[in-house]
């Protein structure tokens, strides 16, 4: 297969929404947006999209019956730490919101399930 690019990856660390990190050809945000409400998730992706030239691949916590039930049961137990909570998001809601992101379309989408781990990967592709 033919690959576009120079074959090098330049790693950056920091707040992914900080414009000081520069521009990117591709962004991979695995499990870094699972704590965002749907509107905030799309807003964060919109900020990344302004600095990305080709694609964004990210994961979100899919809203499932099991996860919803577990969260409801979890409300009855005291929370002794202040770790952020996972926010389950309906795939249709995210896709509908992302469809309004100018210059981008939804590419591949895939549910990920391995044992207890459940996630959903979605690709945004710049067009035009």
C-alpha positions in Angstrom: 0.0 0.0 0.0 1.0 3.6 -0.6 1.2 5.9 2.4 1.1 9.7 2.3 3.5 11.6 4.5 7.0 11.4 5.7 6.7 8.4 8.0 7.5 10.3 11.2 5.3 10.9 14.2 5.8 14.0 16.3 4.4 13.4 19.8 3.0 16.3 21.7 1.7 16.3 25.3 -0.5 18.8 27.1 -4.1 20.0 27.0 -5.4 18.7 23.6 -7.5 21.8 23.2 -4.6 24.2 23.7 -4.0 25.9 20.3 -0.3 26.3 21.3 0.2 22.6 20.4 -0.2 23.6 16.8 -1.9 21.9 13.9 -2.2 18.2 13.1 -2.8 16.0 10.1 -4.6 13.4 12.2 -5.8 13.3 15.8 -6.4 10.2 17.9 -8.3 10.8 21.2 -8.9 7.4 22.7 -11.0 7.5 25.9 -10.1 11.2 26.5 -13.6 12.5 25.8 -15.6 9.9 27.8 -16.1 12.4 30.6 -17.8 15.1 28.4 -21.5 15.8 28.0 -22.6 15.4 24.4 -22.6 19.1 23.6 -19.2 19.6 25.3 -17.8 16.6 23.4 -18.9 18.1 20.1 -17.5 21.5 21.1 -14.1 20.0 21.9 -14.1 18.1 18.6 -15.0 21.4 16.8 -12.0 23.1 18.5 -9.7 20.2 17.4 -11.2 20.2 13.9 -10.1 23.8 13.4 -6.5 22.6 13.8 -6.7 19.3 12.0 -6.2 18.8 8.3 -7.3 15.2 7.6 -9.0 13.1 10.3 -10.0 12.7 13.9 -10.5 9.3 15.5 -12.0 9.4 19.0 -13.9 7.1 21.4 -16.9 7.8 23.6 -18.8 5.8 26.2 -21.8 4.4 24.4 -25.1 4.6 26.3 -26.2 1.1 26.8 -28.9 -0.4 29.1 -26.2 -2.1 31.2 -24.1 1.0 31.7 -27.2 3.1 32.5 -28.3 0.5 35.1 -24.9 0.4 36.6 -24.8 4.2 37.0 -28.3 4.2 38.6 -27.2 1.5 41.1 -24.0 3.4 41.7 -25.9 6.5 42.9 -26.8 4.5 46.1 -23.2 4.0 47.1 -21.1 6.7 48.7 -18.4 8.2 46.5 -15.2 8.7 48.5 -13.1 9.9 45.7 -13.6 12.8 43.2 -12.6 11.1 40.0 -14.6 12.2 37.0 -17.6 10.1 36.0 -18.0 8.5 32.6 -20.8 10.1 30.7 -22.7 7.6 28.5 -23.6 9.2 25.1 -26.2 8.0 22.6 -24.5 7.3 19.3 -27.3 8.9 17.3 -27.1 12.1 19.4 -23.4 12.4 18.8 -23.7 11.7 15.1 -26.5 14.2 14.7 -24.5 16.9 16.4 -21.4 16.1 14.5 -23.3 16.2 11.2 -23.4 20.0 11.7 -19.6 20.3 11.9 -18.8 22.2 8.7 -16.2 20.6 6.4 -16.3 17.2 8.2 -18.2 14.0 7.7 -18.5 10.8 9.7 -16.3 8.0 8.5 -15.9 4.7 10.1 -17.7 3.8 13.3 -17.3 0.7 15.4 -18.4 -0.5 18.8 -15.6 -1.9 20.9 -16.2 -4.6 23.4 -13.7 -6.6 25.4 -14.9 -8.2 28.6 -16.2 -5.4 30.8 -14.7 -2.7 28.6 -17.2 -1.0 26.3 -16.5 1.9 24.0 -17.4 3.3 20.7 -14.9 4.5 18.1 -15.9 7.1 15.5 -13.8 8.7 12.7 -14.3 12.2 11.4 -12.9 12.9 8.0 -12.3 16.4 6.5 -13.9 16.8 3.1 -13.7 19.4 0.4 
